[in-house]
C-alpha cells in the first residue's frame, strides 16, 4: 500500500480547527483526531461533539484515536457519527473483539492501538478483526514528544506478522513522526504516519505533508515492503 499521511490536529489551533483542517486538504489522506479523557492518559482534549462538527466541515475523512478509559462504551458512537476510522487501545478495551466488530458494523475501519511497552505478538490472533494496527512511538498523552527508537523493532515485528497472515491490515505509527524519523518508520514497515507538530509547526502544513509523503514513499520502495 502507498504510504498515507494523517496529520494530527492535537498540534493545530483548537480555536480554528476547521480552518487548520482545511489547510491540509488536498495533501493529506486523513485528519487524525486524538480523543483523550484525562483518565487513560494524563490529558484532556476533545470529544464526540467536536468530532461531529469536524465531520460536517472536513473534506478529509476522520481517523479517531480513542485514548480513553471506556472505549467499549464510546467507540461505536464515533463510527456512527461518521468517523471513517476508529482506533481503540488494547490496554483499555475490556471486550475488544465485540467493540472492533461493532465499529466495522457501523461502517468505519476498526483500529487497535498499543502503547510502547505493550508487545504485539499477543495480538496476532486479533489481526483478522482489525483494519489497522496503531503502534505508539511515544507515551500517549501529549504532542511534541521525542520519538522512541526502541519501538522500531516492534514496528518491524508487526509488519512481519501482518505479512505472514497475508492480511490487508494498515500499520500506523503515532508520535514524534517527522522528517527526521519517518524514513526509519517506513523502512521498518509502517504505512500510515501520524504527524502533528511536524505538519502544524510548519509555515505551510500542506507542503510539509507532501514532503513527509515523499520521504515515506522513497523509504518504502527501498525496503521492499
KEPADREN-458761 format. One record per residue (C-alpha): chain; residue in one letter; x negated, y negated, z negated. Coordinates in steps of 0.001 Angstrom, whole numbers. Layout:
<drenfi unit="A" code="a" u="X" v="Y" w="Z"/>
...
END
This chain:
<drenfi unit="A" code="x" u="0" v="0" w="0"/>
<drenfi unit="A" code="x" u="-1192" v="-3513" w="753"/>
<drenfi unit="A" code="x" u="-2139" v="-5487" w="-2376"/>
<drenfi unit="A" code="x" u="598" v="-7622" w="-3886"/>
<drenfi unit="A" code="x" u="188" v="-10780" w="-5974"/>
<drenfi unit="A" code="x" u="2611" v="-11587" w="-8785"/>
<drenfi unit="A" code="x" u="1844" v="-14986" w="-10353"/>
<drenfi unit="A" code="x" u="2844" v="-15194" w="-13997"/>
<drenfi unit="A" code="x" u="4925" v="-18178" w="-14982"/>
<drenfi unit="A" code="x" u="3577" v="-17823" w="-18516"/>
<drenfi unit="A" code="x" u="934" v="-20254" w="-17247"/>
<drenfi unit="A" code="x" u="3439" v="-22509" w="-15463"/>
<drenfi unit="A" code="x" u="5069" v="-25676" w="-16799"/>
<drenfi unit="A" code="x" u="8099" v="-24446" w="-18776"/>
<drenfi unit="A" code="x" u="9775" v="-27830" w="-18280"/>
<drenfi unit="A" code="x" u="9541" v="-27411" w="-14483"/>
<drenfi unit="A" code="x" u="9824" v="-23661" w="-13950"/>
<drenfi unit="A" code="x" u="11938" v="-23803" w="-10800"/>
<drenfi unit="A" code="x" u="9538" v="-26305" w="-9234"/>
<drenfi unit="A" code="x" u="6486" v="-24239" w="-10159"/>
<drenfi unit="A" code="x" u="8081" v="-21092" w="-8725"/>
<drenfi unit="A" code="x" u="8757" v="-22996" w="-5503"/>
<drenfi unit="A" code="x" u="5030" v="-23880" w="-5281"/>
<drenfi unit="A" code="x" u="4120" v="-20203" w="-4706"/>
<drenfi unit="A" code="x" u="6968" v="-19371" w="-2306"/>
<drenfi unit="A" code="x" u="5647" v="-18100" w="993"/>
<drenfi unit="A" code="x" u="2361" v="-16998" w="-582"/>
<drenfi unit="A" code="x" u="3203" v="-14688" w="-3489"/>
<drenfi unit="A" code="x" u="5088" v="-11388" w="-3437"/>
<drenfi unit="A" code="x" u="6713" v="-11647" w="-6853"/>
<drenfi unit="A" code="x" u="7329" v="-14008" w="-9734"/>
<drenfi unit="A" code="x" u="6063" v="-12283" w="-12878"/>
<drenfi unit="A" code="x" u="8151" v="-13187" w="-15935"/>
<drenfi unit="A" code="x" u="6699" v="-12372" w="-19357"/>
<drenfi unit="A" code="x" u="9526" v="-11891" w="-21847"/>
<drenfi unit="A" code="x" u="8206" v="-11926" w="-25438"/>
<drenfi unit="A" code="x" u="10218" v="-11726" w="-28635"/>
<drenfi unit="A" code="x" u="7653" v="-12552" w="-31359"/>
<drenfi unit="A" code="x" u="8091" v="-9016" w="-32747"/>
<drenfi unit="A" code="x" u="6442" v="-6591" w="-30339"/>
<drenfi unit="A" code="x" u="3894" v="-9303" w="-29565"/>
<drenfi unit="A" code="x" u="2990" v="-12403" w="-31617"/>
<drenfi unit="A" code="x" u="4519" v="-14908" w="-29221"/>
<drenfi unit="A" code="x" u="7967" v="-16129" w="-28206"/>
<drenfi unit="A" code="x" u="8580" v="-17129" w="-24597"/>
<drenfi unit="A" code="x" u="11864" v="-16896" w="-22731"/>
<drenfi unit="A" code="x" u="14775" v="-14526" w="-22361"/>
<drenfi unit="A" code="x" u="17711" v="-13431" w="-20274"/>
<drenfi unit="A" code="x" u="19412" v="-16849" w="-19783"/>
<drenfi unit="A" code="x" u="16238" v="-18340" w="-18284"/>
<drenfi unit="A" code="x" u="15744" v="-15282" w="-16074"/>
<drenfi unit="A" code="x" u="19335" v="-15600" w="-14840"/>
<drenfi unit="A" code="x" u="18720" v="-19259" w="-13966"/>
<drenfi unit="A" code="x" u="15473" v="-18449" w="-12166"/>
<drenfi unit="A" code="x" u="17148" v="-15746" w="-10102"/>
<drenfi unit="A" code="x" u="19558" v="-18386" w="-8818"/>
<drenfi unit="A" code="x" u="16748" v="-20744" w="-7791"/>
<drenfi unit="A" code="x" u="13905" v="-18455" w="-6715"/>
<drenfi unit="A" code="x" u="13219" v="-17373" w="-3155"/>
<drenfi unit="A" code="x" u="10926" v="-14694" w="-4586"/>
<drenfi unit="A" code="x" u="12012" v="-11536" w="-6431"/>
<drenfi unit="A" code="x" u="11518" v="-11498" w="-10190"/>
<drenfi unit="A" code="x" u="9237" v="-8969" w="-11856"/>
<drenfi unit="A" code="x" u="10301" v="-8975" w="-15510"/>
<drenfi unit="A" code="x" u="7771" v="-7650" w="-18019"/>
<drenfi unit="A" code="x" u="9538" v="-6989" w="-21312"/>
<drenfi unit="A" code="x" u="7165" v="-7248" w="-24255"/>
<drenfi unit="A" code="x" u="9969" v="-6840" w="-26751"/>
<drenfi unit="A" code="x" u="10837" v="-4629" w="-29693"/>
<drenfi unit="A" code="x" u="14023" v="-3031" w="-28329"/>
<drenfi unit="A" code="x" u="13653" v="-2588" w="-24549"/>
<drenfi unit="A" code="x" u="16170" v="267" w="-24528"/>
<drenfi unit="A" code="x" u="18852" v="-2243" w="-25512"/>
<drenfi unit="A" code="x" u="17851" v="-5154" w="-23274"/>
<drenfi unit="A" code="x" u="16121" v="-3844" w="-20162"/>
<drenfi unit="A" code="x" u="19299" v="-2786" w="-18306"/>
<drenfi unit="A" code="x" u="20699" v="-6306" w="-18662"/>
<drenfi unit="A" code="x" u="17716" v="-7807" w="-16862"/>
<drenfi unit="A" code="x" u="18229" v="-5365" w="-13994"/>
<drenfi unit="A" code="x" u="21961" v="-6050" w="-13904"/>
<drenfi unit="A" code="x" u="21253" v="-9799" w="-13842"/>
<drenfi unit="A" code="x" u="19330" v="-9376" w="-10596"/>
<drenfi unit="A" code="x" u="15674" v="-8874" w="-11541"/>
<drenfi unit="A" code="x" u="14159" v="-6670" w="-8846"/>
<drenfi unit="A" code="x" u="11579" v="-5067" w="-11160"/>
<drenfi unit="A" code="x" u="11875" v="-4468" w="-14894"/>
<drenfi unit="A" code="x" u="8999" v="-3070" w="-16962"/>
<drenfi unit="A" code="x" u="9332" v="-1694" w="-20471"/>
<drenfi unit="A" code="x" u="6463" v="-825" w="-22803"/>
<drenfi unit="A" code="x" u="5781" v="2788" w="-23686"/>
<drenfi unit="A" code="x" u="4810" v="1711" w="-27199"/>
<drenfi unit="A" code="x" u="8231" v="115" w="-27800"/>
<drenfi unit="A" code="x" u="10732" v="2331" w="-25994"/>
<drenfi unit="A" code="x" u="12479" v="4984" w="-28042"/>
<drenfi unit="A" code="x" u="14264" v="6611" w="-25095"/>
<drenfi unit="A" code="x" u="12038" v="5736" w="-22123"/>
<drenfi unit="A" code="x" u="13435" v="8241" w="-19611"/>
<drenfi unit="A" code="x" u="17020" v="7151" w="-20196"/>
<drenfi unit="A" code="x" u="16079" v="3482" w="-20060"/>
<drenfi unit="A" code="x" u="13983" v="3859" w="-16898"/>
<drenfi unit="A" code="x" u="16822" v="5705" w="-15177"/>
<drenfi unit="A" code="x" u="19292" v="3027" w="-16254"/>
<drenfi unit="A" code="x" u="17051" v="323" w="-14778"/>
<drenfi unit="A" code="x" u="16900" v="2195" w="-11487"/>
<drenfi unit="A" code="x" u="20661" v="2799" w="-11507"/>
<drenfi unit="A" code="x" u="21162" v="-964" w="-11817"/>
<drenfi unit="A" code="x" u="19193" v="-1491" w="-8601"/>
<drenfi unit="A" code="x" u="15798" v="-2566" w="-9921"/>
<drenfi unit="A" code="x" u="12378" v="-971" w="-9749"/>
<drenfi unit="A" code="x" u="11523" v="661" w="-13068"/>
<drenfi unit="A" code="x" u="8112" v="-27" w="-14605"/>
<drenfi unit="A" code="x" u="6299" v="1441" w="-17575"/>
<drenfi unit="A" code="x" u="3703" v="-702" w="-19332"/>
<drenfi unit="A" code="x" u="886" v="437" w="-21610"/>
<drenfi unit="A" code="x" u="-1438" v="-1565" w="-23849"/>
<drenfi unit="A" code="x" u="-5237" v="-1496" w="-23512"/>
<drenfi unit="A" code="x" u="-5752" v="1132" w="-26245"/>
<drenfi unit="A" code="x" u="-2977" v="3454" w="-25011"/>
<drenfi unit="A" code="x" u="-4241" v="6388" w="-22879"/>
<drenfi unit="A" code="x" u="-2424" v="7019" w="-19593"/>
<drenfi unit="A" code="x" u="-2790" v="10801" w="-19491"/>
<drenfi unit="A" code="x" u="87" v="11272" w="-21918"/>
<drenfi unit="A" code="x" u="2476" v="9699" w="-19421"/>
<drenfi unit="A" code="x" u="1624" v="11828" w="-16400"/>
<drenfi unit="A" code="x" u="4926" v="13689" w="-16649"/>
<drenfi unit="A" code="x" u="6822" v="10374" w="-16547"/>
<drenfi unit="A" code="x" u="5336" v="9240" w="-13236"/>
<drenfi unit="A" code="x" u="8293" v="10644" w="-11335"/>
<drenfi unit="A" code="x" u="10611" v="8444" w="-13390"/>
<drenfi unit="A" code="x" u="8909" v="5149" w="-12567"/>
<drenfi unit="A" code="x" u="8241" v="2899" w="-9605"/>
<drenfi unit="A" code="x" u="5334" v="1051" w="-11211"/>
<drenfi unit="A" code="x" u="2770" v="1658" w="-13942"/>
<drenfi unit="A" code="x" u="1545" v="-1539" w="-15601"/>
<drenfi unit="A" code="x" u="-1805" v="-1478" w="-17355"/>
<drenfi unit="A" code="x" u="-2516" v="-4390" w="-19674"/>
<drenfi unit="A" code="x" u="-6048" v="-5688" w="-19171"/>
<drenfi unit="A" code="x" u="-5790" v="-7956" w="-22223"/>
<drenfi unit="A" code="x" u="-3989" v="-7518" w="-25519"/>
<drenfi unit="A" code="x" u="-410" v="-8591" w="-24763"/>
<drenfi unit="A" code="x" u="984" v="-11794" w="-26178"/>
<drenfi unit="A" code="x" u="-880" v="-14774" w="-24755"/>
<drenfi unit="A" code="x" u="-2069" v="-16042" w="-21396"/>
<drenfi unit="A" code="x" u="-5571" v="-17188" w="-20593"/>
<drenfi unit="A" code="x" u="-7352" v="-14315" w="-22333"/>
<drenfi unit="A" code="x" u="-10635" v="-12785" w="-21212"/>
<drenfi unit="A" code="x" u="-10345" v="-9701" w="-19021"/>
<drenfi unit="A" code="x" u="-11145" v="-6415" w="-20798"/>
<drenfi unit="A" code="x" u="-13534" v="-4418" w="-18633"/>
<drenfi unit="A" code="x" u="-13018" v="-1435" w="-20920"/>
<drenfi unit="A" code="x" u="-9656" v="-865" w="-19209"/>
<drenfi unit="A" code="x" u="-11133" v="-330" w="-15729"/>
<drenfi unit="A" code="x" u="-11825" v="3391" w="-16215"/>
<drenfi unit="A" code="x" u="-8183" v="3775" w="-17244"/>
<drenfi unit="A" code="x" u="-7093" v="1993" w="-14054"/>
<drenfi unit="A" code="x" u="-9136" v="4465" w="-12034"/>
<drenfi unit="A" code="x" u="-7734" v="7390" w="-14010"/>
<drenfi unit="A" code="x" u="-4180" v="6162" w="-13453"/>
<drenfi unit="A" code="x" u="-4802" v="5893" w="-9699"/>
<drenfi unit="A" code="x" u="-6128" v="9458" w="-9674"/>
<drenfi unit="A" code="x" u="-3027" v="10717" w="-11497"/>
<drenfi unit="A" code="x" u="-705" v="8923" w="-9080"/>
<drenfi unit="A" code="x" u="-2642" v="10114" w="-6062"/>
<drenfi unit="A" code="x" u="-2769" v="13650" w="-7406"/>
<drenfi unit="A" code="x" u="1011" v="13756" w="-7717"/>
<drenfi unit="A" code="x" u="1449" v="12105" w="-4301"/>
<drenfi unit="A" code="x" u="3943" v="9600" w="-5691"/>
<drenfi unit="A" code="x" u="4770" v="6118" w="-4339"/>
<drenfi unit="A" code="x" u="4077" v="4501" w="-7717"/>
<drenfi unit="A" code="x" u="2607" v="999" w="-7740"/>
<drenfi unit="A" code="x" u="-258" v="331" w="-10146"/>
<drenfi unit="A" code="x" u="-149" v="-3133" w="-11682"/>
<drenfi unit="A" code="x" u="-2776" v="-4882" w="-13795"/>
<drenfi unit="A" code="x" u="-1890" v="-7799" w="-16032"/>
<drenfi unit="A" code="x" u="-4243" v="-10038" w="-17989"/>
<drenfi unit="A" code="x" u="-7346" v="-12005" w="-17117"/>
<drenfi unit="A" code="x" u="-6955" v="-11353" w="-13390"/>
<drenfi unit="A" code="x" u="-8857" v="-13999" w="-11462"/>
<drenfi unit="A" code="x" u="-11264" v="-14495" w="-8566"/>
<drenfi unit="A" code="x" u="-13970" v="-13074" w="-10846"/>
<drenfi unit="A" code="x" u="-12108" v="-9871" w="-11776"/>
<drenfi unit="A" code="x" u="-9590" v="-8988" w="-9068"/>
<drenfi unit="A" code="x" u="-12073" v="-7138" w="-6880"/>
<drenfi unit="A" code="x" u="-13047" v="-4820" w="-9732"/>
<drenfi unit="A" code="x" u="-9365" v="-4109" w="-10370"/>
<drenfi unit="A" code="x" u="-8725" v="-3337" w="-6704"/>
<drenfi unit="A" code="x" u="-11788" v="-1123" w="-6471"/>
<drenfi unit="A" code="x" u="-10517" v="839" w="-9490"/>
<drenfi unit="A" code="x" u="-7178" v="1443" w="-7771"/>
<drenfi unit="A" code="x" u="-4775" v="-1344" w="-8745"/>
<drenfi unit="A" code="x" u="-2481" v="-2640" w="-6012"/>
<drenfi unit="A" code="x" u="-259" v="-5190" w="-7813"/>
<drenfi unit="A" code="x" u="-2022" v="-8072" w="-9536"/>
<drenfi unit="A" code="x" u="-546" v="-10406" w="-12139"/>
<drenfi unit="A" code="x" u="-2404" v="-13710" w="-12270"/>
<drenfi unit="A" code="x" u="-1372" v="-16613" w="-14458"/>
<drenfi unit="A" code="x" u="-3956" v="-19298" w="-15163"/>
<drenfi unit="A" code="x" u="-5916" v="-18317" w="-12019"/>
<drenfi unit="A" code="x" u="-2887" v="-19458" w="-9998"/>
<drenfi unit="A" code="x" u="-1257" v="-22202" w="-12043"/>
<drenfi unit="A" code="x" u="-4556" v="-23632" w="-13196"/>
<drenfi unit="A" code="x" u="-5478" v="-24320" w="-9566"/>
<drenfi unit="A" code="x" u="-4757" v="-27564" w="-7731"/>
<drenfi unit="A" code="x" u="-2932" v="-25570" w="-5043"/>
<drenfi unit="A" code="x" u="-1257" v="-22466" w="-6528"/>
<drenfi unit="A" code="x" u="-238" v="-21103" w="-3122"/>
<drenfi unit="A" code="x" u="-3797" v="-21330" w="-1820"/>
<drenfi unit="A" code="x" u="-5040" v="-19617" w="-4987"/>
<drenfi unit="A" code="x" u="-2617" v="-16756" w="-4313"/>
<drenfi unit="A" code="x" u="-3865" v="-16417" w="-756"/>
<drenfi unit="A" code="x" u="-7460" v="-16361" w="-1952"/>
<drenfi unit="A" code="x" u="-6750" v="-13629" w="-4511"/>
<drenfi unit="A" code="x" u="-4908" v="-11583" w="-1904"/>
<drenfi unit="A" code="x" u="-7861" v="-11784" w="487"/>
<drenfi unit="A" code="x" u="-10259" v="-10589" w="-2195"/>
<drenfi unit="A" code="x" u="-7974" v="-7717" w="-3187"/>
<drenfi unit="A" code="x" u="-7485" v="-6610" w="418"/>
<drenfi unit="A" code="x" u="-11214" v="-6559" w="1073"/>
<drenfi unit="A" code="x" u="-12000" v="-4625" w="-2107"/>
<drenfi unit="A" code="x" u="-9189" v="-2126" w="-1473"/>
<drenfi unit="A" code="x" u="-10442" v="-1463" w="2043"/>
<drenfi unit="A" code="x" u="-13958" v="-816" w="743"/>
<drenfi unit="A" code="x" u="-12712" v="1520" w="-1997"/>
<drenfi unit="A" code="x" u="-10605" v="3510" w="421"/>
<drenfi unit="A" code="x" u="-7570" v="3765" w="-1796"/>
END
